[in-house]
């Protein structure tokens, strides 16, 4: 049998051997998987961008909290209270007793 006869009889073979299909399929494979600007690369970068945006939001919230704490520390009494509670600072003639509570129930 001749190839032209088979080709004329089969619609699938006619489609596959079309010049446009022969050029388009490798091009699509190249653009989706192999190229530096492939779909997979873009997908990875989009996931990374989303994670970075979440991190930015987290740090913006933390900065807002820290700014409010700094505003409170403009008052020297509030600053002294914070230093005593957080860093266990004391005046010269004071004694500090640290009481730790056991949060687990002993049964």
C-alpha positions as a Markdown table, in Angstrom:
| # | Residue | x | y | z |
|---|---|---|---|---|
| 1 | Unk | 0.0 | 0.0 | 0.0 |
| 2 | Unk | 1.0 | 3.5 | -0.7 |
| 3 | Unk | 1.4 | 6.0 | 2.1 |
| 4 | Unk | -0.7 | 8.5 | 0.3 |
| 5 | Unk | -3.6 | 6.0 | 0.1 |
| 6 | Unk | -3.4 | 5.3 | 3.8 |
| 7 | Unk | -3.2 | 9.0 | 4.6 |
| 8 | Unk | -6.2 | 9.9 | 2.4 |
| 9 | Unk | -8.3 | 7.1 | 4.1 |
| 10 | Unk | -7.4 | 8.0 | 7.7 |
| 11 | Unk | -8.5 | 11.3 | 9.2 |
| 12 | Unk | -6.3 | 10.9 | 12.3 |
| 13 | Unk | -3.2 | 10.2 | 10.3 |
| 14 | Unk | -4.1 | 13.2 | 8.0 |
| 15 | Unk | -4.4 | 15.4 | 11.1 |
| 16 | Unk | -1.1 | 14.2 | 12.7 |
| 17 | Unk | 0.9 | 14.6 | 9.5 |
| 18 | Unk | -0.3 | 18.2 | 9.0 |
| 19 | Unk | 2.5 | 20.6 | 8.9 |
| 20 | Unk | 0.9 | 23.0 | 11.5 |
| 21 | Unk | 0.4 | 20.1 | 13.9 |
| 22 | Unk | 4.0 | 18.9 | 13.4 |
| 23 | Unk | 5.3 | 22.4 | 14.3 |
| 24 | Unk | 2.7 | 23.3 | 17.0 |
| 25 | Unk | 3.0 | 20.2 | 19.2 |
| 26 | Unk | 6.8 | 20.4 | 19.8 |
| 27 | Unk | 6.4 | 24.2 | 20.3 |
| 28 | Unk | 3.8 | 23.6 | 23.0 |
| 29 | Unk | 5.8 | 21.0 | 24.7 |
| 30 | Unk | 8.9 | 23.3 | 24.6 |
| 31 | Unk | 6.9 | 26.2 | 26.1 |
| 32 | Unk | 5.2 | 24.2 | 28.8 |
| 33 | Unk | 8.1 | 22.2 | 30.1 |
| 34 | Unk | 11.5 | 22.9 | 28.7 |
| 35 | Unk | 11.9 | 26.7 | 28.3 |
| 36 | Unk | 13.2 | 29.0 | 31.0 |
| 37 | Unk | 9.9 | 30.8 | 31.0 |
| 38 | Unk | 7.9 | 27.6 | 31.1 |
| 39 | Unk | 4.5 | 27.1 | 32.8 |
| 40 | Unk | 6.1 | 25.1 | 35.6 |
| 41 | Unk | 8.6 | 27.8 | 36.4 |
| 42 | Unk | 5.8 | 30.5 | 36.4 |
| 43 | Unk | 3.7 | 28.3 | 38.7 |
| 44 | Unk | 6.7 | 27.9 | 41.1 |
| 45 | Unk | 7.2 | 31.6 | 41.1 |
| 46 | Unk | 3.6 | 32.4 | 41.7 |
| 47 | Unk | 3.6 | 30.1 | 44.8 |
| 48 | Unk | 6.7 | 31.8 | 46.1 |
| 49 | Unk | 5.1 | 35.2 | 45.5 |
| 50 | Unk | 2.0 | 34.1 | 47.5 |
| 51 | Unk | 4.2 | 32.9 | 50.4 |
| 52 | Unk | 6.1 | 36.2 | 50.4 |
| 53 | Unk | 2.9 | 38.2 | 50.4 |
| 54 | Unk | 1.7 | 36.3 | 53.4 |
| 55 | Unk | 5.0 | 37.0 | 55.1 |
| 56 | Unk | 4.7 | 40.7 | 54.3 |
| 57 | Unk | 1.2 | 40.8 | 55.8 |
| 58 | Unk | 2.4 | 39.0 | 58.9 |
| 59 | Unk | 5.3 | 41.5 | 59.4 |
| 60 | Unk | 3.0 | 44.5 | 58.8 |
| 61 | Unk | 0.8 | 43.3 | 61.6 |
| 62 | Unk | 3.8 | 42.7 | 63.9 |
| 63 | Unk | 5.2 | 46.2 | 63.1 |
| 64 | Unk | 1.8 | 47.7 | 64.0 |
| 65 | Unk | 1.8 | 45.9 | 67.3 |
| 66 | Unk | 5.4 | 47.0 | 68.0 |
| 67 | Unk | 4.5 | 50.6 | 67.1 |
| 68 | Unk | 1.7 | 50.6 | 69.6 |
| 69 | Unk | 4.0 | 49.2 | 72.3 |
| 70 | Unk | 6.6 | 51.9 | 71.5 |
| 71 | Unk | 3.9 | 54.5 | 71.9 |
| 72 | Unk | 3.0 | 53.2 | 75.3 |
| 73 | Unk | 6.7 | 53.4 | 76.3 |
| 74 | Unk | 6.7 | 57.1 | 75.9 |
| 75 | Unk | 5.5 | 57.1 | 79.5 |
| 76 | Unk | 8.5 | 56.3 | 81.7 |
| 77 | Unk | 6.3 | 54.4 | 84.2 |
| 78 | Unk | 5.1 | 52.0 | 81.5 |
| 79 | Unk | 8.7 | 51.4 | 80.3 |
| 80 | Unk | 9.8 | 50.6 | 83.9 |
| 81 | Unk | 6.9 | 48.2 | 84.3 |
| 82 | Unk | 7.7 | 46.5 | 81.1 |
| 83 | Unk | 11.4 | 46.1 | 82.0 |
| 84 | Unk | 10.6 | 44.7 | 85.4 |
| 85 | Unk | 8.1 | 42.2 | 84.1 |
| 86 | Unk | 9.9 | 41.1 | 80.9 |
| 87 | Unk | 13.6 | 41.3 | 81.8 |
| 88 | Unk | 13.3 | 40.9 | 85.6 |
| 89 | Unk | 15.0 | 44.2 | 86.3 |
| 90 | Unk | 15.0 | 45.6 | 89.8 |
| 91 | Unk | 16.0 | 48.6 | 91.8 |
| 92 | Unk | 19.1 | 48.4 | 94.0 |
| 93 | Unk | 17.4 | 47.6 | 97.3 |
| 94 | Unk | 14.8 | 45.3 | 96.0 |
| 95 | Unk | 14.5 | 41.5 | 96.0 |
| 96 | Unk | 12.7 | 39.7 | 93.3 |
| 97 | Unk | 10.9 | 36.4 | 93.8 |
| 98 | Unk | 9.9 | 34.4 | 90.7 |
| 99 | Unk | 7.0 | 32.2 | 91.2 |
| 100 | Unk | 6.5 | 29.5 | 88.5 |
| 101 | Unk | 3.2 | 27.7 | 88.3 |
| 102 | Unk | 2.9 | 24.1 | 87.2 |
| 103 | Unk | 0.3 | 24.2 | 84.4 |
| 104 | Unk | -0.1 | 20.4 | 84.3 |
| 105 | Unk | -2.4 | 18.8 | 86.8 |
| 106 | Unk | -0.9 | 16.0 | 88.8 |
| 107 | Unk | -3.5 | 13.2 | 89.0 |
